Amino acid sequence: MRYFVSIVLICSAILLSSQSVPKKLIGKWTWIETSGGFAGEITNPKTEKCEVQIEFTKNKMFSEWKDKQTVYCQKYFIKTGKSMFSEQAQPIITYVPKPGNKITLISDSFEFKGKDTLILKNECHDCYTRIFVRKK
């Protein structure tokens, strides 16, 4: 019984702290650059010889494709929280793996540059910052 109550409380806390999805985030995005990691490398579609696209839907589904092959397709939610990149609380995307899926994506803080550029920053040390442009 305590286990059930704990699960209900955790789920309630997540739902209460989650935010609506910013309209600006919704849509398909094309990868243009990744930087970071332990070595501080910079990669892009030309250096990796591949195309990557992502999509955030208004019903909170996240998908990623590499060379038109699905890599990820899972739920996400946005909550305001402490980011390792800022003293201020900011919106953070948390990805929810499907049951049985052993792959869990690292949460991302995000920001927009101009009207067509999305920057996703992995919330961990020595991780990556990925830059996308809105697909037209």
Beta strands, then each sheet from edge to edge (+ up, - down):
strand 1: 18-19
strand 2: 27-36
strand 3: 41-43
strand 4: 52-56
strand 5: 61-66
strand 6: 69-82
strand 7: 89-96
strand 8: 108-113
strand 9: 117-122
strand 10: 128-134
sheet 1: 1+ 6- 5+ 4- 2+ 3-
sheet 2: 1+ 6- 7+ 8- 9+ 10-
end
